[in-house]
């Protein structure tokens, strides 16, 4: 069973950059100008949780 992974609800995202700052190994700005989640075998839970906590629009969640 694959582990859980973070998801960004792009329709709510305001591109504040906090997730990229807090967890750059997971979140990055795509060439098209929206936040993407890196495809990793395992996600750094503490860093992703920090991004979830600090997101001003609450648009990052675990699936």
BELBELCOR-V298787 format. One record per residue. N is the residue number from 1. RES is the residue in one letter. D_FIRST is the distance of its C-alpha to the first C-alpha in Angstrom with 1 decimal. Layout:
n res d_first
N RES D_FIRST
N RES D_FIRST
This chain:
n res d_first
1 X 0.0
2 X 3.8
3 X 6.5
4 X 9.3
5 X 12.2
6 X 15.9
7 X 17.9
8 X 21.7
9 X 23.6
10 X 26.2
11 X 28.7
12 X 29.2
13 X 29.1
14 X 32.5
15 X 31.8
16 X 33.0
17 X 31.2
18 X 30.1
19 X 26.4
20 X 27.4
21 X 29.8
22 X 27.5
23 X 24.4
24 X 25.7
25 X 22.8
26 X 20.6
27 X 23.1
28 X 26.0
29 X 28.6
30 X 28.3
31 X 31.4
32 X 31.7
33 X 32.0
34 X 28.9
35 X 26.1
36 X 23.0
37 X 19.7
38 X 19.2
39 X 16.1
40 X 14.8
41 X 11.9
42 X 12.3
43 X 14.7
44 X 17.7
45 X 17.2
46 X 20.9
47 X 22.2
48 X 20.1
49 X 21.1
50 X 24.7
51 X 24.5
52 X 23.3
53 X 26.2
54 X 28.7
55 X 28.1
56 X 31.4
57 X 30.0
58 X 26.8
59 X 25.0
60 X 21.9
61 X 18.9
62 X 15.3
63 X 12.9
